[in-house]
């Protein structure tokens, strides 16, 4: 325990040191939000990968999907790496950077306004970001707090408050430049921790062959190409987590900030390898949970005989990773989550400060005031997210599913088609965004699982823009 506390104290000290030193060099909104638009390939690669994966992957998704789908959950890792990372960088990266320079934009909402000449889309986008990023951030806080509770014996609420304060302070002090510097450190810790996790699970199971034999004995479908829940639930999870990144504002922002085309080419390779390694380790580890955990062996993790999916991975990791190395797992998940939270907070605060306040209330706001507002709204966003996490309204997978599904439904149609085609127009963009979100929320509220509702909403959004753009571009606002 003393070693864990010492390592955590050192980790927090480094974070604050970087935040304070880089914060002194942050003098404008562009510095705070985009790092001056000159971030190199390695920093961009690590900050993209670290923003993509968090406690949501290592605690919520790996636990619930590994338990339910077995080995077939690895299709999600393949989709994340080759669609959510390689596909986004290859198809969209250079185009996004070029468009940002031509239109002189810093946010997704600004892009939609200028690409489609639509103030409505700017407002709709900024409100959607703030509203639906809150549950996403809350899901990350839930995962982290569960992990801290297991590692330090803290109650859930003190662990939650600690994470909320740490996130708010370090981001408010530093901004994007400090975030990218820390993401390199975070990325290295994630790779080291992932290696420890993989070695631990292979040593405890006796290797892949032995793990496969054990899972086959429980249920042969756990080692099949499609796990017990079936093809449609699996497809929904792959699609949701792999296609949504094409329009996720916190990931798109990385291309606004990257230095040049050469940095995009290098970053594409690095971030794809990073994503493939980490996501494969996470889902493989989660898939063997049934070999170690059961209601009889760990009743606390199976209240009422049913698994607490958010508690599965913390309990599993405590059993497969030696006590002396468990600090590396803690730092792995903490690093992944801190970077994701920082990305979410930056985008959400910009939606209020830059897109809403400066866009609709006070267009003449000074750069200094804008940066101050970014810091204030960053702290406010963390506070609201922590409050939601306190009530734990659903499992991590369910919360993330509706958040990603809603954001993907809002942005995929207008953003992806707007970048790739000159033929889509304002009417198609508005209808695709509003209709996609409406379908997603309607299905979710009617009882459909959030990943499936999100997938259908995203498909509607992607299909609607080119279809409704066939209508002459008369204003519908």
TAJO-V190046 format. One record per residue. PSI is psi in whole degrees, -180 to 180 (999 if undefined). NEAR is the number of other ideal C-beta (glycine too) atoms within 8 Angstrom. D_CENTER is the distance of its C-alpha to the mean C-alpha in Angstrom with 2 decimals. Layout:
{{PSI NEAR D_CENTER} {PSI NEAR D_CENTER}}
//
This chain:
{{-39 5 29.87} {-41 5 31.39} {-42 8 29.62} {-45 12 26.21} {-42 9 27.05} {-44 8 28.40} {-41 11 25.41} {-40 11 23.03} {-42 8 25.46} {-42 8 25.58} {-49 10 21.81} {-38 9 21.67} {-41 8 24.74} {-42 9 23.29} {-48 12 20.25} {-36 11 22.73} {-48 8 25.11} {-42 12 22.74} {-44 15 21.54} {-47 10 25.21} {-42 9 26.63} {-31 13 24.15} {-32 11 24.26} {-23 6 28.00} {4 8 27.45} {106 13 25.11} {-3 4 27.68} {168 8 26.18} {-41 11 23.31} {-39 9 22.70} {-46 14 22.59} {-39 11 20.28} {-33 13 17.73} {5 12 18.21} {28 11 20.13} {3 8 23.16} {27 9 21.68} {41 7 22.93} {133 16 20.19} {176 9 21.31} {-43 14 19.94} {-43 10 19.11} {-43 12 17.28} {-41 18 15.30} {-47 14 14.59} {-39 16 13.45} {-30 16 11.36} {-51 14 9.58} {-41 15 9.18} {-30 15 8.41} {-30 13 5.57} {-44 12 4.26} {144 14 5.54} {-164 13 6.45} {-23 16 9.20} {-42 16 7.61} {-54 13 8.61} {-24 14 11.68} {-60 17 13.01} {-58 18 12.24} {-49 17 11.71} {-37 15 14.11} {-56 16 16.55} {-45 15 16.89} {-40 14 16.57} {-42 17 18.60} {-43 12 21.19} {-39 10 21.55} {-17 14 21.22} {-140 16 22.45} {-27 13 22.42} {-16 11 21.37} {-18 17 17.77} {-20 11 17.97} {-30 9 17.99} {-40 15 14.25} {-43 13 14.05} {-46 9 16.51} {-44 13 14.80} {-45 14 11.42} {-46 13 13.64} {-17 11 16.27} {-56 12 14.76} {-23 15 11.10} {-68 18 12.27} {-47 10 16.09} {-44 11 16.64} {-47 13 14.54} {-44 14 16.24} {-47 8 19.58} {-39 9 19.94} {-29 13 18.18} {-60 14 17.91} {-36 8 21.56} {-41 10 22.09} {-45 12 19.40} {-44 14 20.93} {-45 8 24.39} {-40 12 23.75} {-40 13 22.30} {-41 7 25.51} {-41 6 27.82} {-8 10 26.59} {59 5 25.94} {159 10 22.64} {-14 11 19.77} {163 14 17.42} {-41 12 16.49} {-40 15 18.92} {-40 14 21.63} {-48 14 21.24} {-38 16 21.79} {-46 13 24.71} {-35 9 26.45} {-39 11 25.83} {4 13 27.17} {54 6 29.31} {110 12 27.75} {-33 8 27.40} {-46 8 26.30} {-37 16 23.18} {-46 14 22.30} {-45 13 22.81} {-41 12 21.08} {-45 16 17.93} {-40 15 17.89} {-42 10 18.58} {-41 12 15.94} {-51 15 13.17} {-44 12 14.55} {-47 7 15.29} {-10 13 12.23} {-19 15 9.66} {-51 13 11.94} {-33 13 11.34} {-49 15 7.52} {-39 15 8.54} {-38 13 11.45} {-39 15 9.87} {-44 15 8.57} {-38 15 12.12} {-47 15 13.75} {-46 18 12.60} {-43 15 13.72} {-37 13 16.84} {-41 13 17.79} {-44 14 17.67} {-38 12 19.76} {-41 13 22.12} {-36 9 22.82} {-32 11 23.26} {0 9 25.22} {16 4 26.78} {149 9 25.40} {160 6 25.34} {-44 9 22.05} {-49 7 22.79} {-38 8 23.77} {-41 14 20.72} {-45 13 18.52} {-40 9 20.67} {-46 10 20.56} {-38 14 16.79} {-46 13 16.89} {-44 8 19.79} {-46 11 18.49} {-47 13 15.27} {-46 13 17.43} {-47 10 20.26} {-34 15 18.71} {-41 16 16.69} {-35 9 19.69} {-39 10 21.95} {-60 15 20.29} {-164 15 18.03} {-38 13 16.40} {-47 13 19.14} {-34 16 18.85} {-43 15 15.06} {-36 15 15.58} {-43 11 18.49} {-31 16 16.74} {-29 14 13.87} {-47 12 16.79} {-44 10 18.04} {-45 14 14.75} {-42 13 14.46} {-44 8 18.07} {-37 12 17.72} {-41 15 14.93} {-43 11 17.36} {-46 10 20.28} {-38 14 18.77} {-39 13 17.75} {-42 8 21.36} {-42 13 22.74} {-46 16 20.84} {-45 11 22.18} {-41 8 25.66} {-45 13 25.74} {-37 13 24.97} {-38 11 27.41} {-36 8 30.09} {-30 9 29.93} {-16 12 29.96} {14 8 32.56} {171 7 30.53} {-42 7 28.86} {-44 7 32.20} {-39 9 32.90} {-41 14 29.45} {-42 10 30.00} {-43 8 33.45} {-43 11 32.29} {-37 16 29.66} {-37 10 32.32} {-31 5 34.66} {-49 8 32.31} {115 8 31.39} {-26 6 31.86} {-19 9 29.05} {-17 15 26.54} {10 9 27.39} {168 10 27.84} {-31 3 25.91} {121 8 24.86} {-180 14 24.40} {-38 9 26.21} {-22 7 24.11} {175 8 25.05} {-45 6 23.95} {-47 7 22.53} {-37 11 19.99} {-46 14 18.95} {-42 9 18.85} {-43 13 16.73} {-41 12 13.98} {-47 11 14.30} {-47 12 14.50} {-50 16 11.69} {-14 12 9.00} {-29 13 11.08} {-33 11 12.58} {-37 16 10.13} {-21 12 8.80} {-22 12 12.48} {16 13 12.15} {119 12 8.76} {-37 13 10.32} {-21 12 8.03} {-38 12 8.36} {-35 13 11.90} {-31 15 12.89} {-31 12 13.08} {-25 12 15.97} {-35 13 17.73} {-15 13 17.95} {154 15 18.93} {-53 10 22.65} {-177 7 24.14} {-40 7 24.33} {-40 8 25.29} {-34 13 22.18} {-41 16 20.13} {-45 9 22.27} {-46 11 21.91} {-33 16 18.19} {-45 14 17.72} {-47 8 19.61} {-47 12 18.12} {-33 15 14.41} {-46 13 15.41} {-43 8 17.42} {-48 14 14.81} {-42 15 12.30} {-44 12 15.34} {-51 10 16.67} {-43 15 13.83} {-36 14 12.64} {-45 10 16.39} {-44 11 17.27} {-50 16 14.77} {-34 16 15.93} {-44 13 19.50} {-45 17 19.67} {-32 18 18.53} {-22 14 21.10} {8 14 23.97} {-34 14 23.39} {-20 11 26.37} {-17 9 28.64} {-26 10 28.27} {141 13 27.50} {161 7 29.68} {-31 7 30.96} {-39 4 34.17} {-38 6 32.71} {75 9 30.01} {-29 6 30.95} {-27 6 28.67} {-6 11 25.57} {65 13 27.27} {128 7 28.44} {16 4 30.96} {-3 5 30.67} {143 6 27.18} {138 9 24.13} {98 9 21.77} {-31 12 18.66} {-13 13 16.65} {-9 13 19.65} {-51 17 20.28} {-44 14 18.28} {-41 13 19.50} {-43 12 22.96} {-46 14 22.79} {-33 13 21.68} {-21 10 24.54} {-26 9 26.89} {-16 12 26.04} {128 13 25.36} {146 6 28.48} {-40 5 28.62} {-22 6 29.21} {-2 10 25.98} {-24 13 23.72} {-32 11 22.87} {-36 12 21.07} {-41 13 18.78} {-46 13 18.22} {-33 13 17.46} {-54 16 15.14} {-35 16 12.83} {-43 11 13.57} {-46 15 12.80} {-41 17 9.37} {-39 15 8.60} {-42 14 10.72} {-40 16 9.16} {-45 17 5.66} {-42 15 8.13} {-44 14 10.36} {-44 14 8.44} {-42 14 7.89} {-42 15 11.47} {-48 17 12.93} {-42 14 12.02} {-42 16 13.14} {-34 16 16.23} {-32 13 17.14} {-36 17 17.11} {-49 13 19.74} {-53 14 21.63} {-51 16 21.78} {-43 16 21.43} {-57 13 23.16} {-55 12 25.50} {-26 11 26.51} {-30 14 26.37} {-29 6 28.40} {-49 6 30.04} {80 6 31.08} {-19 5 30.73} {14 4 32.97} {140 9 30.78} {158 6 31.22} {-39 7 28.60} {-44 6 29.16} {-39 8 28.75} {-42 13 25.54} {-38 12 24.06} {-43 8 25.40} {-38 13 23.85} {-43 17 20.40} {-42 11 20.93} {-47 10 22.35} {-26 12 19.65} {-48 15 16.97} {-39 10 18.95} {-40 9 19.48} {-42 16 15.85} {-43 15 15.27} {-49 10 18.49} {-40 9 17.72} {-40 13 14.41} {-40 14 16.50} {-44 8 19.22} {-41 11 17.19} {-32 13 15.91} {-38 8 19.62} {-13 6 20.64} {68 6 18.14} {-20 6 18.71} {-179 5 17.34} {162 9 15.63} {-44 16 11.96} {-42 13 11.84} {-43 10 13.82} {-48 16 11.92} {-38 15 8.52} {-46 14 10.90} {-34 15 12.62} {-53 13 9.89} {-40 14 8.38} {-44 19 12.06} {-48 15 13.45} {-43 17 11.50} {-40 18 12.14} {-36 18 15.67} {-42 15 16.29} {-28 15 15.34} {-50 16 15.86} {-58 17 19.62} {-35 19 20.60} {-52 14 18.33} {-48 12 18.65} {-33 16 22.32} {-37 13 22.98} {-39 9 22.01} {-21 7 23.81} {144 7 26.86} {-3 3 29.46} {-19 6 30.85} {151 12 28.37} {-176 9 29.41} {-45 13 28.66} {-45 12 29.67} {-40 19 27.49} {-47 20 24.42} {-47 16 25.09} {-42 12 25.98} {-39 18 23.01} {-50 17 20.54} {-44 9 22.53} {-42 11 23.60} {-47 19 20.25} {-42 14 18.85} {-44 8 22.19} {-45 12 22.24} {-51 18 18.78} {-37 11 19.77} {-48 8 23.32} {-39 12 22.52} {-45 12 20.16} {-22 6 22.87} {-1 6 25.45} {0 3 23.95} {145 9 21.96} {141 9 19.00} {-40 14 15.75} {-37 13 14.37} {-42 12 17.84} {-42 16 18.20} {-41 20 14.99} {-46 13 16.25} {-42 12 19.64} {-41 18 18.52} {-41 18 16.66} {-41 9 19.82} {-44 14 22.02} {-46 20 20.28} {-38 13 20.68} {-33 10 24.25} {-36 14 25.41} {-54 16 25.20} {-32 12 27.72} {-52 8 29.85} {-13 11 30.30} {-11 14 30.66} {-22 6 33.96} {135 8 35.25} {140 3 36.95} {61 8 34.77} {149 6 36.51} {136 5 34.59} {4 7 33.21} {999 7 31.81}}
//
